[in-house]
Amino acid sequence: MPFPESPRVIYRKNPLAEVICQLRFPPVLRIDSELPFGFQERIRSRYPHYAEKPQIPFRIPPNAPSEMVEFIQSIVQQRAAASHEFGSPDKNWTVTLTRDFLALKTTAYRRWEEFRERAEALVTALREEYKPAFFTRIGLRYVDVIQRSELDLADVHWSELLIPHIAGEFASPDIANEIEQTARQTLVRFDEHGARVMIRHGLGTAEPKSEHCFLIDADHFVEAQQETANAISILDRFNKGAGRLFRWCIKERLHSALEPQEVRD
């Protein structure tokens, strides 16, 4: 992987806003034709909340003729794939199942071992209940939000917290204080197995104080056919790379402010 090695740490002041794992597979039409009773029973103790939603919401134009409304609704009913959502009691973990993907999202990420164990249990439930032939895409996405006021760094310039190739225009003393919006996107080869990581970063706004914050969104993925049994080992590689990538983005001052605690693998 292209990012330099760095010790594994867990930040006491965790900047992660959300972590998402998605596993895509060839469509299993049984997921659309019936409610996922068996799958729910396998995961219900952890994810008791349930909701069914259209996978792709369809907006009907205002003032559309009644004949058009009826036609659109009939097409949507026939073609809109169901999205089954299962939530944890504290609403911090969400599982989404559709005819062609399984996803796990958390807004309370603590450490990889916990996320990995949950992902592995879901993959097992999917394999046993629906037997997907293989995965067509495996992805692991980390979204970090750096909010300076939460780190006692409110008056520190971004150029002192981020390395130059991430700070970009913030490295210019002429315009740094006047920047209101910035966004970049870079696709990087991740390893020799065809994996990539899409890195999106830029300025955002944190509510309720409307404070400028910096977003680092790293989406690791592979889009080649993969055996379902190999999913977790691929996610392990992505997790290891994600830690290196984030450390590569930030300077020592920000790293220290996040209060890192070294972890022995």
KOLRO-31275 format. One record per residue (C-alpha): residue in three letters; x, y, z; residue number from 1. Coordinates in nm, 2 decimals. Example, Ala and Ser with C-alpha at 12.3 -4.5 7.8 and 13.67 -1.06 7.14 Angstrom:
KOLRO-31275
+------+--------+--------+--------+-----+
: type :     px :     py :     pz : seq :
+------+--------+--------+--------+-----+
:  Ala :   1.23 :  -0.45 :   0.78 :   1 :
:  Ser :   1.37 :  -0.11 :   0.71 :   2 :
+------+--------+--------+--------+-----+
//
This chain:
KOLRO-31275
+------+--------+--------+--------+-----+
: type :     px :     py :     pz : seq :
+------+--------+--------+--------+-----+
:  Met :   0.00 :   0.00 :   0.00 :   1 :
:  Pro :   0.13 :   0.35 :  -0.09 :   2 :
:  Phe :   0.10 :   0.52 :   0.26 :   3 :
:  Pro :   0.40 :   0.50 :   0.49 :   4 :
:  Glu :   0.39 :   0.27 :   0.80 :   5 :
:  Ser :   0.29 :   0.42 :   1.13 :   6 :
:  Pro :   0.21 :   0.28 :   1.47 :   7 :
:  Arg :  -0.15 :   0.17 :   1.52 :   8 :
:  Val :  -0.32 :   0.41 :   1.76 :   9 :
:  Ile :  -0.67 :   0.47 :   1.90 :  10 :
:  Tyr :  -0.75 :   0.84 :   1.94 :  11 :
:  Arg :  -0.92 :   0.93 :   2.27 :  12 :
:  Lys :  -1.07 :   1.23 :   2.10 :  13 :
:  Asn :  -1.20 :   1.03 :   1.81 :  14 :
:  Pro :  -1.25 :   1.23 :   1.49 :  15 :
:  Leu :  -1.44 :   0.96 :   1.31 :  16 :
:  Ala :  -1.80 :   1.08 :   1.22 :  17 :
:  Glu :  -1.89 :   0.75 :   1.05 :  18 :
:  Val :  -1.75 :   0.42 :   0.92 :  19 :
:  Ile :  -1.93 :   0.23 :   0.64 :  20 :
:  Cys :  -1.87 :  -0.12 :   0.50 :  21 :
:  Gln :  -2.05 :  -0.22 :   0.18 :  22 :
:  Leu :  -2.05 :  -0.56 :   0.01 :  23 :
:  Arg :  -2.21 :  -0.58 :  -0.34 :  24 :
:  Phe :  -2.31 :  -0.90 :  -0.50 :  25 :
:  Pro :  -2.51 :  -1.02 :  -0.81 :  26 :
:  Pro :  -2.88 :  -0.95 :  -0.74 :  27 :
:  Val :  -3.07 :  -1.20 :  -0.53 :  28 :
:  Leu :  -3.43 :  -1.15 :  -0.63 :  29 :
:  Arg :  -3.56 :  -1.34 :  -0.32 :  30 :
:  Ile :  -3.47 :  -1.04 :  -0.11 :  31 :
:  Asp :  -3.72 :  -0.84 :  -0.31 :  32 :
:  Ser :  -3.99 :  -1.10 :  -0.33 :  33 :
:  Glu :  -4.03 :  -1.16 :   0.04 :  34 :
:  Leu :  -3.95 :  -1.00 :   0.38 :  35 :
:  Pro :  -3.61 :  -1.11 :   0.51 :  36 :
:  Phe :  -3.75 :  -1.31 :   0.80 :  37 :
:  Gly :  -3.45 :  -1.55 :   0.83 :  38 :
:  Phe :  -3.19 :  -1.28 :   0.80 :  39 :
:  Gln :  -3.36 :  -1.07 :   1.06 :  40 :
:  Glu :  -3.37 :  -1.36 :   1.31 :  41 :
:  Arg :  -3.00 :  -1.41 :   1.27 :  42 :
:  Ile :  -2.92 :  -1.05 :   1.36 :  43 :
:  Arg :  -3.23 :  -0.93 :   1.56 :  44 :
:  Ser :  -3.07 :  -0.95 :   1.90 :  45 :
:  Arg :  -2.82 :  -0.68 :   1.80 :  46 :
:  Tyr :  -3.03 :  -0.49 :   1.55 :  47 :
:  Pro :  -3.40 :  -0.50 :   1.67 :  48 :
:  His :  -3.52 :  -0.19 :   1.49 :  49 :
:  Tyr :  -3.65 :  -0.24 :   1.14 :  50 :
:  Ala :  -3.77 :  -0.02 :   0.86 :  51 :
:  Glu :  -3.84 :  -0.09 :   0.49 :  52 :
:  Lys :  -3.76 :   0.19 :   0.25 :  53 :
:  Pro :  -3.75 :   0.24 :  -0.13 :  54 :
:  Gln :  -3.39 :   0.21 :  -0.24 :  55 :
:  Ile :  -3.42 :   0.50 :  -0.48 :  56 :
:  Pro :  -3.68 :   0.76 :  -0.38 :  57 :
:  Phe :  -3.87 :   0.89 :  -0.68 :  58 :
:  Arg :  -4.01 :   1.24 :  -0.69 :  59 :
:  Ile :  -4.33 :   1.30 :  -0.88 :  60 :
:  Pro :  -4.34 :   1.65 :  -1.04 :  61 :
:  Pro :  -4.58 :   1.89 :  -0.88 :  62 :
:  Asn :  -4.91 :   1.95 :  -1.06 :  63 :
:  Ala :  -4.86 :   1.63 :  -1.26 :  64 :
:  Pro :  -5.17 :   1.50 :  -1.43 :  65 :
:  Ser :  -5.34 :   1.22 :  -1.24 :  66 :
:  Glu :  -5.28 :   0.97 :  -1.53 :  67 :
:  Met :  -4.90 :   1.04 :  -1.51 :  68 :
:  Val :  -4.91 :   1.00 :  -1.13 :  69 :
:  Glu :  -5.07 :   0.66 :  -1.16 :  70 :
:  Phe :  -4.83 :   0.55 :  -1.43 :  71 :
:  Ile :  -4.52 :   0.66 :  -1.23 :  72 :
:  Gln :  -4.65 :   0.49 :  -0.92 :  73 :
:  Ser :  -4.71 :   0.17 :  -1.10 :  74 :
:  Ile :  -4.36 :   0.17 :  -1.25 :  75 :
:  Val :  -4.20 :   0.25 :  -0.91 :  76 :
:  Gln :  -4.39 :  -0.03 :  -0.74 :  77 :
:  Gln :  -4.27 :  -0.27 :  -1.01 :  78 :
:  Arg :  -3.91 :  -0.16 :  -1.03 :  79 :
:  Ala :  -3.81 :   0.00 :  -0.70 :  80 :
:  Ala :  -3.59 :  -0.24 :  -0.50 :  81 :
:  Ala :  -3.67 :  -0.26 :  -0.13 :  82 :
:  Ser :  -3.41 :  -0.15 :   0.12 :  83 :
:  His :  -3.43 :  -0.33 :   0.45 :  84 :
:  Glu :  -3.28 :  -0.14 :   0.74 :  85 :
:  Phe :  -3.20 :  -0.28 :   1.08 :  86 :
:  Gly :  -3.08 :  -0.06 :   1.37 :  87 :
:  Ser :  -2.91 :  -0.12 :   1.71 :  88 :
:  Pro :  -3.10 :  -0.02 :   2.02 :  89 :
:  Asp :  -2.89 :   0.30 :   2.06 :  90 :
:  Lys :  -2.93 :   0.38 :   1.69 :  91 :
:  Asn :  -2.55 :   0.40 :   1.65 :  92 :
:  Trp :  -2.53 :   0.10 :   1.42 :  93 :
:  Thr :  -2.73 :   0.04 :   1.10 :  94 :
:  Val :  -2.74 :  -0.26 :   0.87 :  95 :
:  Thr :  -2.89 :  -0.22 :   0.52 :  96 :
:  Leu :  -2.98 :  -0.51 :   0.30 :  97 :
:  Thr :  -3.10 :  -0.49 :  -0.06 :  98 :
:  Arg :  -3.12 :  -0.73 :  -0.35 :  99 :
:  Asp :  -2.76 :  -0.65 :  -0.44 : 100 :
:  Phe :  -2.57 :  -0.52 :  -0.14 : 101 :
:  Leu :  -2.52 :  -0.55 :   0.23 : 102 :
:  Ala :  -2.39 :  -0.25 :   0.43 : 103 :
:  Leu :  -2.29 :  -0.18 :   0.79 : 104 :
:  Lys :  -2.26 :   0.18 :   0.92 : 105 :
:  Thr :  -2.17 :   0.31 :   1.26 : 106 :
:  Thr :  -2.15 :   0.67 :   1.40 : 107 :
:  Ala :  -1.99 :   0.54 :   1.72 : 108 :
:  Tyr :  -1.67 :   0.37 :   1.59 : 109 :
:  Arg :  -1.43 :   0.28 :   1.87 : 110 :
:  Arg :  -1.19 :   0.02 :   1.73 : 111 :
:  Trp :  -1.15 :  -0.22 :   1.44 : 112 :
:  Glu :  -1.19 :  -0.54 :   1.63 : 113 :
:  Glu :  -1.55 :  -0.44 :   1.73 : 114 :
:  Phe :  -1.64 :  -0.33 :   1.37 : 115 :
:  Arg :  -1.48 :  -0.64 :   1.22 : 116 :
:  Glu :  -1.66 :  -0.88 :   1.45 : 117 :
:  Arg :  -2.00 :  -0.72 :   1.36 : 118 :
:  Ala :  -1.91 :  -0.72 :   0.98 : 119 :
:  Glu :  -1.81 :  -1.09 :   1.00 : 120 :
:  Ala :  -2.13 :  -1.19 :   1.17 : 121 :
:  Leu :  -2.33 :  -1.01 :   0.90 : 122 :
:  Val :  -2.14 :  -1.17 :   0.62 : 123 :
:  Thr :  -2.20 :  -1.51 :   0.78 : 124 :
:  Ala :  -2.58 :  -1.44 :   0.80 : 125 :
:  Leu :  -2.59 :  -1.33 :   0.44 : 126 :
:  Arg :  -2.40 :  -1.63 :   0.32 : 127 :
:  Glu :  -2.61 :  -1.88 :   0.51 : 128 :
:  Glu :  -2.95 :  -1.71 :   0.43 : 129 :
:  Tyr :  -2.90 :  -1.60 :   0.07 : 130 :
:  Lys :  -2.58 :  -1.77 :  -0.06 : 131 :
:  Pro :  -2.45 :  -1.50 :  -0.29 : 132 :
:  Ala :  -2.23 :  -1.64 :  -0.56 : 133 :
:  Phe :  -1.95 :  -1.39 :  -0.50 : 134 :
:  Phe :  -1.90 :  -1.02 :  -0.42 : 135 :
:  Thr :  -1.86 :  -0.77 :  -0.70 : 136 :
:  Arg :  -1.74 :  -0.49 :  -0.49 : 137 :
:  Ile :  -1.60 :  -0.47 :  -0.13 : 138 :
:  Gly :  -1.57 :  -0.13 :   0.02 : 139 :
:  Leu :  -1.47 :   0.03 :   0.36 : 140 :
:  Arg :  -1.51 :   0.40 :   0.41 : 141 :
:  Tyr :  -1.38 :   0.62 :   0.69 : 142 :
:  Val :  -1.51 :   0.97 :   0.73 : 143 :
:  Asp :  -1.31 :   1.19 :   0.97 : 144 :
:  Val :  -1.42 :   1.54 :   1.08 : 145 :
:  Ile :  -1.16 :   1.76 :   1.24 : 146 :
:  Gln :  -1.33 :   2.02 :   1.46 : 147 :
:  Arg :  -1.07 :   2.25 :   1.61 : 148 :
:  Ser :  -1.28 :   2.39 :   1.90 : 149 :
:  Glu :  -1.31 :   2.03 :   2.03 : 150 :
:  Leu :  -0.94 :   2.00 :   2.04 : 151 :
:  Asp :  -0.84 :   2.33 :   2.20 : 152 :
:  Leu :  -0.71 :   2.44 :   1.86 : 153 :
:  Ala :  -0.97 :   2.70 :   1.76 : 154 :
:  Asp :  -0.70 :   2.97 :   1.68 : 155 :
:  Val :  -0.46 :   2.73 :   1.51 : 156 :
:  His :  -0.43 :   2.76 :   1.13 : 157 :
:  Trp :  -0.51 :   2.45 :   0.92 : 158 :
:  Ser :  -0.17 :   2.47 :   0.77 : 159 :
:  Glu :  -0.02 :   2.39 :   1.11 : 160 :
:  Leu :  -0.24 :   2.08 :   1.15 : 161 :
:  Leu :  -0.24 :   1.93 :   0.80 : 162 :
:  Ile :   0.05 :   1.83 :   0.58 : 163 :
:  Pro :   0.10 :   2.06 :   0.27 : 164 :
:  His :  -0.05 :   1.83 :   0.01 : 165 :
:  Ile :  -0.37 :   1.81 :   0.21 : 166 :
:  Ala :  -0.38 :   2.17 :   0.34 : 167 :
:  Gly :  -0.36 :   2.30 :  -0.02 : 168 :
:  Glu :  -0.46 :   2.66 :  -0.04 : 169 :
:  Phe :  -0.46 :   2.69 :   0.34 : 170 :
:  Ala :  -0.08 :   2.69 :   0.32 : 171 :
:  Ser :  -0.10 :   3.03 :   0.16 : 172 :
:  Pro :  -0.08 :   3.31 :   0.42 : 173 :
:  Asp :  -0.23 :   3.55 :   0.17 : 174 :
:  Ile :  -0.57 :   3.38 :   0.14 : 175 :
:  Ala :  -0.59 :   3.12 :   0.42 : 176 :
:  Asn :  -0.81 :   3.33 :   0.65 : 177 :
:  Glu :  -1.05 :   3.41 :   0.37 : 178 :
:  Ile :  -1.12 :   3.06 :   0.24 : 179 :
:  Glu :  -1.49 :   2.97 :   0.28 : 180 :
:  Gln :  -1.51 :   2.65 :   0.08 : 181 :
:  Thr :  -1.27 :   2.40 :  -0.07 : 182 :
:  Ala :  -1.30 :   2.04 :  -0.19 : 183 :
:  Arg :  -1.07 :   1.79 :  -0.36 : 184 :
:  Gln :  -1.09 :   1.43 :  -0.48 : 185 :
:  Thr :  -0.81 :   1.20 :  -0.56 : 186 :
:  Leu :  -0.82 :   0.83 :  -0.67 : 187 :
:  Val :  -0.51 :   0.63 :  -0.56 : 188 :
:  Arg :  -0.40 :   0.27 :  -0.64 : 189 :
:  Phe :  -0.41 :   0.10 :  -0.30 : 190 :
:  Asp :  -0.24 :  -0.24 :  -0.37 : 191 :
:  Glu :  -0.13 :  -0.49 :  -0.63 : 192 :
:  His :  -0.47 :  -0.67 :  -0.60 : 193 :
:  Gly :  -0.65 :  -0.40 :  -0.79 : 194 :
:  Ala :  -0.79 :  -0.21 :  -0.49 : 195 :
:  Arg :  -0.81 :   0.17 :  -0.48 : 196 :
:  Val :  -0.89 :   0.44 :  -0.24 : 197 :
:  Met :  -1.09 :   0.75 :  -0.32 : 198 :
:  Ile :  -0.98 :   1.04 :  -0.10 : 199 :
:  Arg :  -1.21 :   1.34 :  -0.07 : 200 :
:  His :  -1.11 :   1.62 :   0.16 : 201 :
:  Gly :  -1.21 :   1.98 :   0.22 : 202 :
:  Leu :  -1.38 :   2.24 :   0.43 : 203 :
:  Gly :  -1.71 :   2.17 :   0.59 : 204 :
:  Thr :  -1.94 :   2.31 :   0.86 : 205 :
:  Ala :  -2.01 :   2.17 :   1.20 : 206 :
:  Glu :  -2.35 :   2.24 :   1.37 : 207 :
:  Pro :  -2.48 :   2.39 :   1.59 : 208 :
:  Lys :  -2.21 :   2.65 :   1.60 : 209 :
:  Ser :  -2.16 :   2.67 :   1.22 : 210 :
:  Glu :  -1.79 :   2.61 :   1.28 : 211 :
:  His :  -1.56 :   2.54 :   0.99 : 212 :
:  Cys :  -1.42 :   2.19 :   1.01 : 213 :
:  Phe :  -1.20 :   1.98 :   0.79 : 214 :
:  Leu :  -1.33 :   1.66 :   0.63 : 215 :
:  Ile :  -1.11 :   1.36 :   0.53 : 216 :
:  Asp :  -1.32 :   1.10 :   0.36 : 217 :
:  Ala :  -1.13 :   0.78 :   0.25 : 218 :
:  Asp :  -1.33 :   0.52 :   0.06 : 219 :
:  His :  -1.13 :   0.20 :   0.01 : 220 :
:  Phe :  -1.27 :  -0.05 :  -0.25 : 221 :
:  Val :  -1.20 :  -0.33 :  -0.49 : 222 :
:  Glu :  -1.43 :  -0.39 :  -0.78 : 223 :
:  Ala :  -1.31 :  -0.73 :  -0.91 : 224 :
:  Gln :  -1.50 :  -1.05 :  -0.84 : 225 :
:  Gln :  -1.41 :  -1.18 :  -0.49 : 226 :
:  Glu :  -1.50 :  -1.50 :  -0.31 : 227 :
:  Thr :  -1.74 :  -1.43 :  -0.02 : 228 :
:  Ala :  -1.50 :  -1.61 :   0.22 : 229 :
:  Asn :  -1.23 :  -1.35 :   0.15 : 230 :
:  Ala :  -1.43 :  -1.05 :   0.24 : 231 :
:  Ile :  -1.30 :  -1.00 :   0.60 : 232 :
:  Ser :  -0.94 :  -1.04 :   0.51 : 233 :
:  Ile :  -0.98 :  -0.77 :   0.24 : 234 :
:  Leu :  -1.15 :  -0.54 :   0.49 : 235 :
:  Asp :  -0.85 :  -0.61 :   0.73 : 236 :
:  Arg :  -0.62 :  -0.47 :   0.46 : 237 :
:  Phe :  -0.84 :  -0.17 :   0.41 : 238 :
:  Asn :  -0.85 :  -0.10 :   0.78 : 239 :
:  Lys :  -0.47 :  -0.11 :   0.81 : 240 :
:  Gly :  -0.43 :   0.12 :   0.51 : 241 :
:  Ala :  -0.69 :   0.36 :   0.65 : 242 :
:  Gly :  -0.49 :   0.42 :   0.96 : 243 :
:  Arg :  -0.18 :   0.49 :   0.76 : 244 :
:  Leu :  -0.36 :   0.72 :   0.53 : 245 :
:  Phe :  -0.51 :   0.94 :   0.81 : 246 :
:  Arg :  -0.17 :   0.97 :   0.98 : 247 :
:  Trp :  -0.02 :   1.06 :   0.65 : 248 :
:  Cys :  -0.27 :   1.35 :   0.62 : 249 :
:  Ile :  -0.20 :   1.52 :   0.95 : 250 :
:  Lys :   0.09 :   1.69 :   1.13 : 251 :
:  Glu :   0.22 :   1.60 :   1.47 : 252 :
:  Arg :   0.04 :   1.88 :   1.64 : 253 :
:  Leu :  -0.30 :   1.75 :   1.53 : 254 :
:  His :  -0.20 :   1.39 :   1.60 : 255 :
:  Ser :  -0.11 :   1.48 :   1.96 : 256 :
:  Ala :  -0.42 :   1.69 :   2.01 : 257 :
:  Leu :  -0.63 :   1.38 :   1.93 : 258 :
:  Glu :  -0.46 :   1.20 :   2.22 : 259 :
:  Pro :  -0.34 :   0.89 :   2.05 : 260 :
:  Gln :  -0.30 :   0.56 :   2.25 : 261 :
:  Glu :  -0.08 :   0.30 :   2.09 : 262 :
:  Val :  -0.23 :  -0.04 :   2.03 : 263 :
:  Arg :  -0.04 :  -0.37 :   2.00 : 264 :
:  Asp :  -0.18 :  -0.57 :   1.70 : 265 :
+------+--------+--------+--------+-----+
//
